[in-house]
Amino acid sequence: MAKDLRFFLETLDEKYPDLLLKIRKEVSPLWEISSIQKRLEVDGKLPAILFEKIAGHDMSLVTNLFATKQHLAAALETSPENVVSKFSEAAENPTKPIAVEDGPVKEVVLKGDKADLRKLPIVTHCEKDAGPFISSGLLILKDPISGSLNAGIYRNQYLSPHQLTANFAPLCDALRITSEAEKQSKEVDAAIVIGHHPSMAMASQYRSPLGEFELEIMGSLLGEPVPLVSCETVDVPVPADAEIVIEGKIRPGVRELDGPFGDYWLHYAPAKEARVFEVTAITKRHEAIFHDIYNVGPEHLVLFSLGMEGITYSQLKQLIPQVKAINVPPSGSGNLIYIQIRKDFEGLGINAALAALGVYRFKCAIVVDEDIDILDDKRVIWAMMTRTQADRSFFFVPGSYISRVDPTGYPPWQSMGKGEALLSTRLGIDATKPLDSEFPEVAEPPRSMWSQLDLDSYL
């Protein structure tokens, strides 16, 4: 059986039933789906959710595929602790896709007026979102100048039955490609892929050099090449086992407003001009499963952070071999990183924090010892409160670019408060204990006993 979305859902159902919830009651894509996710999140429950009946549509919808590291681990057939290292290893050993003549994504082909976006259960997530947004679509575009392929997830606001926005962040490869094409008045062939094995979205988050195709990383994560089939109306290859593909073109000079949109900082990103994706065809499987990512839920942050973790881990290990593991927790909205080290000399904690802040645009880096579980926010906070002094363990780096959506950002001092508020101050924290044999030990029962205890035998 192909390793696609259906394969993964069957895997969850059979091996990890606690990570999958099926809802048979009919639901609306207007706020009801996201309200159910929010209610579950508040109650401390983060399963993947399969909605079997969507009002006004003949397809099901799945969401929360990336809600926790456990979900990522299930997809990669590893443990939560090893997700980042496996992801980094895959990025360093890509597997080229293979071309095929046909695939399940071509079971239904809609062109012209029949390629109507209203046939898809596009979700409106937040109360003040500008409308429905495709939040999970992998945009594959072909550089009309170099011919290279690039893939990434960018939000797409529904504008009309045949138009979506294509909102590209600053510094991303898609913006570079479309900007260069626009200078030469060239249109860009593109396709939005919705619904596949989670490894597709995970691979898209790696910050690979321009010209490297992200689906090669997907193949390495899957352990087999990704079969690609040609689109019907544009010169772009797409995964043959995908659920839905929206084909289209990004034409030069065309702009529409995109937003407001509830973003990963958990605030509304204001409306901004974005490029326009003009739909030319929709292909899909029979009984297709629409995939949605809850934009202000943990899954957005867990997935988004994986790319940061992959590149940060590989580069940090080269700079500081004592790094054991890293974690970008959802609680930090993608701006916080925990680094676990094997401390063998004083000052290493500060050095590790400085290195992490330099590798990626984190707002805060916290370094802890090997005995701290960096997947547990409570343990990291405990280390901060018992192993630091603010005047010695904390340091600040002002005037750095973090994100265009930082609501606390400030302008450069030269602008006298009139420039764009794009700068932030970074924070580094060394929460490692001193290498002093007299520093107090952690009080607990014998670790060899409690860590190996079979609790089920007592319950």
N, C-alpha and C positions, 0 to 999 in steps of 0.2 A: 504494500500500500504506500502511495506517495506521502511524503512527510509534508502535509499541508495543514490548513486550519482544522479540517475535519479529523485528521489523524491526531492532532494535539488535543482536541476536545474529547475524543475517545480515550486518549491516554489519561486525561484528568478524571474522566468518569470511572475508569477502571482502576487506576492506581492511586489517585489523589482525590477521592470524592469530596473531601472537606474543602477543596479549592474550587469547586464548581457548584453553582446554584442554578437550577432551571425554574423559570417562571412561565407558567402556562396561561395565566390570565392575560387578556389583551391589554396592551399599554400604548400610550400615545408618545410619539417622539418629541412632542412639545412639552418639555420640563418634567414629564412624569418619569421617564427613564432615569434622568439625572437625580430626581428627588428620591427615588428608590435607592440609588447608589449613596446619596448623602445620608439617608436614614441609616443604612447599613454601616457606613463609615462611623457615624456618631455612636452607634452601638458596638463599635469595635470589631465589625465583621467585614472582611475584604475578599470575598470569593469572586472568581470570574462568574459572570452572569450571562446565561443564555435566555433571552426573551423569545419565546416561541411564536408569539402572535403580536404583530405591530399593526395598530389601527391604520386602515387605508392602504396596506401593503401586503404583498404575497410572499414576503421573505422574513426570515428570523433575523435577530440581531444579537451579537455578542459584544461584551464590554468587560472591563476590569481584567484583561489578560495579563497585565503587568503590575497588578496591585501590590505585590510584595516580592521580595527576593526569592521566596519559595516558588512563586509562579515562574520566575526566570529559570530557577534551578530545574524545575520540572521540564521546561522546554529544552534545556541544554543537557538533561540527563546527568546532573551533577548535584552537589550540595550548595546551599546558599552561600557558604563561606568561599566556595571555589568558583562562583559565577564570574567574578572580575578577572581572575587569572585565566580562565578558559576563554573568555571573551578576548582578552589581550593576545593569547596564543593564536586564536583564529584569525585575528587581524594581521598577525605577522606571517601567516601561512595561508593565503587566499587560495580558493579553488575556482577555476574558471567555469562559467556556465556553459551549457551545451545547447545548440539550436535544435529545435524539433519542428515538425510540420504542423502539428495540431495539438490541442489540449482541452481539458474540461472548460476553461474560461471562454472557449468559443462555442459552447453549446447553444447559446442564444446570442445573436448578433443584431443590434439595433443601430440603424443609420438614419441620417437626415432628421426629419421631424420626430421620428420614433425614438431617437436618442434623447429622451426627456428625463431630466434629473428628478422630476417629481415622482418617478417610479421608484426612487431610492428613499429609504427611511432616514433621511438626514436629520440629525438630532439638534434641537435647540436646548442648550445646557443650562445657562444662567438667566436670571430674570431680565437683565438689561443687555444681554447679548444682542447684536444687531439683527440676528436671525439664525437660521440653521447653519451649522458649520460642519464640513467634513474634517475631522480631526485626526483620522488615522491613515489617510491616504498617502501612499508612497509615490511621490512624483518622480518619474523617470523622464529626463529630458536629454535630447541629443544636441550637442554643441554644433550649430550649423557651420562654424568656422573650422574647428579641429576634427569634428566627427566623433569625439569622445562622448561617453555616456556618464551621467551623474544621477544619483538618487538621494532623496531626502524627504522627510515629512515636514510639510508646511501647511498651515491651515488654509482652508478653502471655503469662503463664505458663499452661500447660495445667492445669486443675483437674479437669475431668470432660468427658465427651463433649459437653456443652452449656454449659460455663462456662470462661471465661478471666479472668485478672486484667487490670486496666487501670491500669498504674503511671504516675502523673503526677508529674513533678518539680515542686518548688516554683517559683512564679512563672510557670508555663506557662499558656496560655490555656485548655487543656482542664480544668485544675484550677479555674480561676475559674468556668468555665461550669457544671461539675458541682457545685461548692460552692454557687453561687447557686441552682441548680435544687433541690438537696437542702434548702435552707432553706425552699423552698416546697413540699416533698414531691412534686416533679415528677421523672418519669423522663426520661432523655435517649436519644433515638433515635441510633443510631450504626451505622457499618459499617467493617469492616477490609478494606482493599484490598491484595491480595498479588499482585505481579507486574505490572509495566508498564515502559514506557520509563524509563531512569534519571532523566530530568528530573522525574518525579513525586516521587521521594524527595528529589532535590536542592531542588526548590521548597519542600518541607515544612520545610527547615532555615532558611528565611529568617525572621528575627524581625520579622514584620509586625505592625502594630497589630491589636488585637482587633476583629473585624468584617470584616477583609479576608480573602478566601478564597484560600488558597495555590495552588489549581489555576489561578488566573489567571496566576500567575508561571510555572507549568508550561507554559501555552499560549504565553507569550512566549518561553520557552526553546525550545519546539518550532517556533515560527514559525507556528503555526496553533492555532485554538481547540480545547480539549479537549471531545470529545463526551461528554455525561453522560446516563445512563439512570436512571430511578427504581428504587429497591429494591423487593423483593417484599413485605416485611413491616414496613418502617420508612420514615419520611418523610425519606429522605436520598438525594441523587443521587450516583452513583458513575461513574467512567470506564467507558464502554461497551466499551473495548478491553482492559480488565484481564484477567488470567488467572483470579483467584479473588476473590470477595467474601464475607465473613462478615458477615451482618446480625445486629443484636442491640440490646439495651437495657441501659443502665446505670441500675440502680434505686437510689433514695435509701436510705442507711443500711446498705447491704450491703457487708461487708468480708471479705477473706480474706488470709492471709499470702502475700506474693510474695517469692521469694528463699530462699536466697542465689542470686546471679547474678554471673557474671564480667562486670565493667563496663569502660568505656572507660579507666579508670585502670589497667587490667590487674590489679586486685585483685578479690576477691569483695565485692560489696555485700551487707550483711547483710539478713536477712529483715525486711520491714516490711509493715504493713497496706496493702492497696490496694483500690480499687474493683473491682467484679465486672461483667464483660461477659457477659450471658446471651444465648446464641445462639438466633436465631429462624429463620434460613435460611442456606443456603450456595448460591451460584451460581458457575458456573465454565464455562470453555471446554472443548470436547472436547480430550483429551490436554493438559490444563493443565500449565503449568510453574510449580512452586512456587519462590518466591524467598526465599532466606535471607541474612541478614547475619551474618557471623562476629563475634560480640560482642567478642572480645578480639583481633581481627585488625586490620591496618592499615585495611581498608575502613570499619570503624565510625568510625575517627578521621578518615579523609579526608572521608567524607560529613558527619559531625558538625561538622567544622571549617569546611566550606564556608559554613554559615550565619554563623558568626563572621566569616569573611573578608569576606563580602558586606557586612554592615553596618559592619564596621570600616573597610574600604577606602573606602566612600562617605563616611563621616563624617570619616575622617582627611584625605581629599583636600580637604574643605571647611576643616578647621582648618589643615592644613599642605600647601599646594599642591606643595611639593617632594617629597612622597611619590611614588615611582615604582611600587612594587609591595609586596605583603605576602604572607606565607606562614605558615600555622599547620601546622607539620610533625607527622607522626604520632609522631615521637620524643618529643614533649612531651605526649602524651596529652591534647591539646586545651587545655593550660595555657600554651603557649609560642607567641609570635608573633615573626616576623622582619619588620622594616620596612626596606625599601631606599629611601634618599633621595638627592636631589641636594643635597649640602651646600653652601650658599653663605654661611653665617656660623657662627661658633663658638657652641656652645650649642644648635644646632638638633637635634643627636642626642638630648640630654637632653629637650628639648621634645617631640620626636616620641615618645620612650618614655613620657613622662608622659601624653601625649594618648592613646596606644594603651591604656594601663592604665586610663584613665578611660572609654574608649568601651565596653570589654567586660571581663569579669572574668577576664582572663589573670593567671597567676601570675608570668610573666616576659616582658618585652619586650626584644628585642635589636635595635638599630638599626645598619645597616651602609651602606657607600657603594655607588655604582652599579656598581663593578667586582666586587662580591661576588654570586655566584649564590645567591639565597635558597632555591632548590629543592635545594641541596646542603648538608647539615648540616656536612660537613667544611670547606667554605669559610667558613661562619659561625664555626665554632670557631676556625679559623685567624685570622680577623679579631679575635676576642676575645683571642687569645693574643698578637697582635702589634701591636694598636692601642689597648690599654687599660692603665690602672693602676687597681687595685681601689679605692683611696681617692679617686679622682677620677672614674672612669667608671661606678662602680656606685652605686646608691642604693636605699633600702629604704622601703617603705610598710607599716607594721604595722596589724593590726586590721581587715582587709578581708574581706568575704565572697567566697569563690571558688566552693566547691562543697560540697554536703552529704556527698560521698563522699571528701573529702580525708582520707586516713588520718593526716596529720600536723597536722590542724586543732587549734586550741586555743580554749577558751571565753573570753568577755569577762573582763577583769581584775576587774570588780565581783563576779563570781560566785565568786571565790576558788577557782577550779579545779573548781567543781561544776556549771557550766552545760554546755549542749550545745556540742561542739567544732566550731564552724562557721566560725571565723575563721582567716585565713592572712596571711602577710606577703608582699607583692609585691616583685619585684625588677626594676629597670630597668638596662639596660646600654647605654652609648653606645660602640659598637665602630667608630665612624667615625675616620678618621685626621685629624690636625690640618690646618688650611688653611695649612700652612707649606711653601713651595716647596722647602725643604731636607729635608723628610721623605722617607725612602728610597722609591724607586720599586719596584714589583713586578718581579721578575726573570723574564723569559720570552722565548721567541723572538718575532720580529715578529708581533703579533696579526693583522695583515692577511694574513699568510701561513698561520699554523696554523689560524685560524678558518675559512678558506675551502678548506682542503686536502681533496681528494677521496681519502680513505683507501683506498677500494676499488681505485683504480688502482694502489696499491702492493701490495695483498694478492692 
